[in-house]
Amino acid sequence: MMHPVVVITYLGLCAIVGLFGRDRALGFGGAFVFAIILTPLIVAIMLLLTQPKH
């Protein structure tokens, strides 16, 4: 079983990535869910490579 601090930190990083994703086509929810499924780092790089929605 994972330590609660690790889980809270991971979800916090996912939420930060979600905030960065709110100006993208995925939005906050999509970026947050993808960050949980993949990793926050991969999704953050993906968001940096995409254009903001207009």
C-alpha positions as CSV (number, residue, x, y, z in Angstrom):
1,M,0.0,0.0,0.0
2,M,1.3,3.4,-1.0
3,H,2.1,6.0,1.6
4,P,-0.6,8.7,1.9
5,V,1.9,11.5,1.4
6,V,3.0,10.0,-1.9
7,V,-0.6,9.8,-3.1
8,I,-1.5,13.3,-2.1
9,T,1.7,14.7,-3.7
10,Y,0.9,12.8,-6.9
11,L,-2.7,14.1,-7.0
12,G,-1.4,17.6,-6.3
13,L,1.0,17.4,-9.3
14,C,-1.9,16.1,-11.4
15,A,-4.0,19.1,-10.3
16,I,-1.2,21.5,-11.2
17,V,-1.0,19.9,-14.7
18,G,-4.8,20.2,-14.9
19,L,-4.5,23.9,-14.2
20,F,-2.0,24.3,-17.0
21,G,-4.4,22.4,-19.3
22,R,-7.4,24.6,-18.7
23,D,-6.4,26.8,-21.7
24,R,-6.0,23.8,-24.0
25,A,-8.6,21.7,-25.9
26,L,-8.6,19.1,-23.1
27,G,-9.5,21.5,-20.4
28,F,-8.8,21.0,-16.7
29,G,-10.7,17.7,-16.4
30,G,-9.1,16.1,-19.4
31,A,-5.6,17.1,-18.5
32,F,-6.1,16.0,-14.8
33,V,-7.5,12.6,-15.8
34,F,-4.7,12.0,-18.4
35,A,-2.1,13.1,-15.8
36,I,-3.5,10.4,-13.4
37,I,-3.5,7.7,-16.0
38,L,-0.2,8.5,-17.6
39,T,2.1,10.7,-15.5
40,P,2.0,14.4,-14.8
41,L,5.4,14.9,-16.5
42,I,4.2,13.3,-19.8
43,V,1.0,15.3,-19.8
44,A,2.9,18.5,-19.0
45,I,5.2,17.9,-22.0
46,M,2.2,17.2,-24.1
47,L,0.5,20.4,-23.1
48,L,3.7,22.4,-23.8
49,L,3.6,21.0,-27.4
50,T,0.0,21.9,-28.1
51,Q,-1.5,25.3,-29.0
52,P,-3.9,27.1,-26.6
53,K,-7.5,27.1,-27.7
54,H,-8.8,30.3,-29.2
